[in-house]
Each structure stands twice: as structure tokens, then as C-alpha cells.
């Protein structure tokens, strides 16, 4: 199953907001619909966002041509849509990367841009497969025996085009019969771990246990896991890792417990133009995500809320970053 693809006329995505109750596909036939899907996290995850950005500007070009736009008018319309798409999710660098890669072909017209977007989808699928295999090799290097893994948020096939990054590593270890158990955090406030990661682990038949985010440090302190494996939304030039809020706390707990902290992400997530995590804009999301759930209030409506979507894990807490090309070891002083 592909999380995101082109169906010949529109962008087709798996709607991640309705899982695990049902698997539902959405057709996005306009940039407005795509931006709405990005904003409400119907499609999310760094590699999937790169694919969404690529297909989004290809969709914009196709629609502009159908409306009769040519020359400067075509360029202006597509460029405006490209800016709109990037601004929806400013922290995850892959979204802007996917848009930029396809915008290089704007002079060739809509078909050239679509061809570039479809090529990016194939590249991303192969990329996450390679990350998964390299990551499983690394787990065998870091820990002898069958692996007990803790993961945070969702970095599986749903967050990518296929396979997954962190959960792709888990999948590869499971297929090699090297996986003993997975602890997945629920991941507040939108429960991507409970709704998505637990669902994906069940689909692959991997033994797993769901825990609340605040139980992760206890699980590590008690020696219940051997390694933490997470994804990333941006990796700075100094090796700092930006990922779902809560990741930094898990890295601190892993260091205290003396267990490896591994990040699995594509090279496209490495942003050499960003010096450190301190330079990354951290997306803040809606008040209602924290004070309401399932349409019901879980806190007084007037309660002030700080709702950052991401945090920054300093490089010295990161044992290894696994990409499709290499293994980087920031805690030893390696830099991307």
C-alpha cells in the first residue's frame, strides 16, 4: 500500500486522520484540498510530505494549463501555489525539498513537472527500503541478540511512500526474525503512535506494547528496551535532530539508561543550510488539539495552551543517523 500516489488526475492519499477505525483514501484535485490535507495531518511524515509537495506543484501546473494559463501567467500561478504548500508545514524540510525539486522543471510545463514528481515517488520508495535494511544491520551491530525497540510517533509506511524509516527498520528486523518486541509511545496530542504505529505493527504481525509518552523513561530505566529508533523531520548541519515533540525527552532517558538512540531518515531530511536545531522554525499547532479530544473538552476551554509540534534533540545525544547512503554518528563528533 502506498501512502500517497498519483491516480492519473489527482493526488490520492491514505487519510491518516481516520485510522485505525478504517482505511480510507482521499482524492485531492486542487491545491486548496492538498493544503487542507497537509494542515490537518491527513498526510504527514517527512518523506510523505516531500512526495506531497512534489505532487502538489505538479497538480498546480496541470490545473493551470487546463485553465489556459501560459507563459508568465503559468509561472506566477504555479509559483504562488508552491509558496502556499511550503508554508503549511514550515518545520519539516522535506515538504519544501519536494516542491523545489519539481519546480526545477516548471519551464518544461505540466507534464515535465508531473514526470519529475513521479520519479521522486519512486526514489522515495527505494530510499526508505535502503534505510530499513541499513538500519536493521546497525541494530545487529549495536545489540547482539533479538532487539527490543522503543519508537515514538509514526515513522512507518504511513509517514513515507512505502516501507517507512524508523518503523521500516523495525519491519526489516522483524522479517529477519531479529525483533523481539516494540514499545510504541501513544504520542500526544494527536496520538500518532497509538492510532498509526500500533496499527502498522499489528498489520506486520510484530509483537508490540503501547505505552503513554511519560512511561518511556521508566521502560528504559528498567531495562525493558535495547535501543530507541525514531524518524526525523529535519536534521541540521551540526547533527541536531528535529522530530515530533517528546523525542528530546526520550533521548535524554536513553542516555541516562545507557542505550543507543538511533535516527532513521532520508538524505533529503538533512538540511545543510540550517546550522543547528536552534535555527529551525518550530511549528505551533492549535489550542483545541490539547484541550479537546473526540469532540469533547478534556480541559477548561479557557486554559492557555503551548502546543509545539516538534522539539530538537542535540547531536551529542544521537548515537547514529541512518540514511539510504550512510551511517552518521553525531555523539562521536560526526557531522552530516
C-alpha positions in Angstrom: 0.0 0.0 0.0 1.3 3.4 -0.9 0.5 6.3 1.4 0.5 8.8 -1.5 0.3 8.4 -5.2 -0.9 10.0 -8.5 -4.1 8.3 -9.8 -3.9 9.9 -13.3 -5.9 13.0 -12.5 -5.4 13.8 -8.8 -3.3 13.2 -5.7 -4.5 10.1 -3.8 -3.7 9.7 -0.2 -4.5 7.4 2.7 -6.4 9.6 5.2 -4.3 9.3 8.4 -7.0 11.0 10.5 -9.5 8.2 10.3 -7.1 5.3 11.2 -7.3 2.8 12.9 -11.1 2.7 12.6 -11.0 2.5 8.8 -8.7 2.7 5.9 -9.9 5.4 3.6 -8.4 7.1 0.5 -8.9 10.7 -0.4 -8.6 12.3 -3.8 -7.1 15.8 -3.8 -7.9 17.5 -7.1 -6.9 21.0 -6.1 -4.1 22.7 -4.2 -6.6 24.0 -1.7 -7.6 20.4 -0.9 -3.9 19.4 -0.7 -3.1 22.2 1.7 -6.1 21.3 3.8 -4.9 17.7 4.0 -1.4 18.8 5.0 -2.7 21.2 7.6 -5.0 18.7 9.4 -2.4 15.9 9.1 -4.4 13.7 6.7 -1.0 13.2 5.1 2.1 13.6 7.4 5.6 12.2 7.9 8.7 13.7 6.4 9.1 11.5 3.2 5.3 11.6 2.6 5.4 15.4 2.9 8.2 15.5 0.3 6.0 13.5 -2.0 3.0 15.6 -1.3 5.0 18.8 -2.1 6.2 17.3 -5.4 2.7 16.1 -6.5 1.1 19.3 -5.2 3.1 21.6 -7.5 2.6 19.1 -10.4 -1.1 19.3 -9.7 -1.0 23.0 -9.7 0.7 23.0 -13.1 -1.8 20.6 -14.5 -4.7 22.7 -13.4 -3.1 26.0 -14.6 -2.6 24.5 -18.0 -6.2 23.3 -18.1 -7.4 26.8 -17.2 -5.4 28.1 -20.2 -2.5 29.8 -18.3 0.6 30.1 -20.4 4.0 31.9 -20.1 4.3 34.3 -17.2 0.7 33.7 -16.0 1.5 29.9 -15.8 4.8 30.6 -13.8 3.1 33.0 -11.5 0.2 30.7 -10.7 2.4 27.7 -10.0 4.9 29.7 -8.0 2.2 31.1 -5.8 0.9 27.6 -5.2 4.4 26.4 -4.4 4.7 29.0 -1.7 1.3 28.2 -0.2 2.2 24.5 0.0 5.5 25.1 1.7 4.0 27.5 4.3 1.5 24.9 5.6 4.2 22.8 7.4 7.3 25.0 7.9 9.4 22.7 10.2 9.6 19.5 8.0 12.2 20.3 5.4 11.1 17.5 3.1 8.0 19.4 2.1 10.0 22.4 0.7 12.5 19.9 -0.8 9.9 18.1 -2.8 8.4 21.3 -4.0 11.8 22.7 -5.0 12.8 19.5 -6.8 9.7 19.6 -9.1 9.8 23.4 -9.5 13.1 23.0 -11.3 11.1 21.6 -14.2 8.5 24.4 -14.4 9.9 25.7 -17.7 9.0 22.3 -19.2 5.3 22.6 -18.4 2.9 20.4 -16.5 3.9 17.1 -18.0 7.6 17.6 -17.2 6.7 18.6 -13.7 4.5 15.5 -13.2 7.2 13.2 -14.6 9.6 14.7 -12.0 7.1 14.2 -9.2 6.5 10.6 -10.2 10.3 10.0 -10.3 10.6 11.4 -6.8 7.9 9.0 -5.6 9.9 6.0 -6.9 13.1 7.4 -5.5 11.5 7.8 -2.0 10.1 4.3 -2.1 13.6 2.8 -2.8 15.2 5.2 -0.4 13.2 4.0 2.6 13.8 0.4 1.7 17.5 1.0 1.8 17.3 2.9 5.1 15.3 0.0 6.5 17.9 -2.6 5.5 20.9 -0.4 6.6 19.1 0.3 9.9 18.5 -3.3 10.6 22.2 -4.0 10.0 23.0 -1.3 12.5 20.8 -2.7 15.2 22.7 -6.0 14.8 25.9 -4.1 15.3 24.7 -2.2 18.4 22.9 -5.0 20.1 23.5 -8.8 19.9 20.5 -11.0 20.1 16.9 -10.2 19.4 16.0 -6.5 19.6 13.6 -4.8 22.0 12.9 -1.4 20.4 11.2 1.8 21.6 9.8 4.1 19.0 8.0 7.4 19.1 5.3 9.0 16.9 4.8 7.3 13.5 7.7 6.8 11.1 6.3 3.8 9.2 4.9 3.3 5.7 2.1 5.8 6.5 4.8 8.5 7.0 6.5 7.7 3.7 5.6 6.4 0.3 6.4 2.8 1.2 8.3 0.9 3.9 9.0 3.6 6.5 12.1 5.0 8.2 12.2 4.1 11.9 9.4 1.6 11.6 10.9 0.4 8.3 14.0 -0.6 10.4 11.7 -2.4 12.7 10.0 -4.2 9.8 13.3 -5.3 8.3 14.5 -6.6 11.7 11.1 -8.4 12.1 11.4 -10.0 8.7 14.9 -11.2 9.6 13.5 -12.7 12.8 15.7 -10.4 14.9 12.9 -8.4 16.5 11.7 -9.4 20.0 9.3 -6.6 20.9 8.4 -3.0 20.2 7.3 -0.4 22.8 5.4 2.4 20.9 4.5 5.6 22.7 1.0 7.0 22.2 2.4 10.4 21.1 0.3 13.2 22.4 -1.5 15.3 21.5 -2.8 13.6 18.3 -1.8 10.0 19.2 0.0 9.1 16.0 1.7 6.3 17.9 -1.5 4.8 19.3 -3.5 5.3 16.1 -0.9 4.7 13.4 2.2 2.9 14.7 0.3 0.4 16.8 -1.9 -0.3 13.7 1.1 -0.7 11.4 2.8 -3.1 13.9 -0.3 -5.2 14.1 -0.5 -5.3 10.3 3.0 -6.6 10.1 2.5 -9.1 12.9 5.2 -7.6 15.1 4.9 -8.1 18.9 4.3 -4.7 20.5 3.0 -2.8 23.5 1.5 0.7 23.6 2.7 3.0 26.4 1.9 6.6 27.4 4.7 9.0 26.5 5.6 9.6 30.1 6.2 5.9 30.7 9.1 5.7 28.2 11.8 6.8 30.7 10.7 4.1 33.2 10.7 1.5 30.5 14.3 2.4 29.6 15.4 2.6 33.2 14.0 -0.9 33.9 16.0 -2.4 31.0 12.9 -3.2 29.0 14.3 -2.0 25.7 17.7 -2.3 24.0 17.5 0.7 21.5 15.4 3.7 20.7 14.7 4.2 17.0 12.9 7.4 15.7 12.4 9.3 12.5 13.2 13.0 11.8 11.6 16.0 10.2 14.8 17.9 9.8 18.5 17.2 10.6 20.7 20.3 10.9 24.2 20.6 9.7 25.6 20.1 13.2 23.7 16.8 13.7 20.8 18.2 15.8 17.6 16.3 15.1 14.2 17.9 14.8 11.3 15.4 15.4 7.9 15.0 17.0 7.6 16.7 20.4 8.7 14.3 23.1 11.7 12.9 21.1 14.2 15.0 23.1 12.9 13.6 26.4 13.3 10.0 25.1 16.9 10.8 24.0 17.7 12.1 27.5 16.3 9.0 29.1 18.2 6.8 26.6 21.5 8.5 27.5 20.8 8.0 31.2 19.9 4.3 30.7 22.9 3.8 28.5 21.1 2.6 25.5 21.6 3.7 21.8 19.4 6.4 20.3 19.1 5.9 16.6 17.5 8.2 14.0 16.4 6.8 10.6 15.8 9.4 7.9 16.5 10.0 4.2 19.3 12.3 3.0 16.6 14.7 1.9 15.9 15.4 5.6 19.5 16.6 6.1 19.4 20.3 5.8 22.9 21.6 5.4 21.5 25.2 5.1 20.4 25.1 8.7 23.4 25.3 11.1 21.7 23.9 14.2 18.4 22.9 15.6 18.2 26.4 17.2 17.7 27.8 13.7 14.7 25.6 12.8 11.2 27.2 13.0 9.1 25.0 15.3 5.5 24.7 14.2 2.9 25.5 16.9 -0.5 23.9 16.4 -4.0 24.6 17.6 -5.2 25.1 21.1 -8.0 22.6 20.5 -5.6 19.7 19.9 -4.7 19.8 23.6 -8.0 20.8 25.3 -10.3 18.7 23.3 -10.4 15.1 22.1 -13.1 13.3 20.0 -15.2 16.5 20.1 -15.2 16.7 23.9 -13.5 19.0 26.2 -10.7 17.4 28.4 -9.6 20.7 30.0 -11.4 24.0 30.7 -11.8 25.8 27.3 -10.1 28.9 28.5 -7.0 27.1 29.6 -3.9 28.6 27.9 -2.0 26.1 25.7 1.5 25.9 24.3 1.4 23.2 21.6 4.7 22.8 19.7 4.6 20.0 17.2 8.4 19.3 17.3 11.4 19.5 19.5 15.2 19.5 19.0 17.4 16.6 20.1 21.0 17.8 20.4 23.6 15.9 18.3 25.5 14.7 21.3 22.5 12.6 22.4 22.2 10.9 19.0 24.1 7.6 18.7 23.6 7.2 14.9 21.7 8.7 12.0 20.9 6.1 9.3 20.2 7.3 5.8 19.9 5.4 2.5 23.7 6.2 1.9 25.5 6.1 5.2 25.6 5.9 9.0 26.5 9.1 10.8 27.5 9.0 14.5 26.9 12.5 15.9 27.7 11.5 19.5 31.2 10.7 18.4 31.6 14.0 16.7 30.5 13.0 13.1 28.5 15.7 11.3 26.3 15.3 8.2 
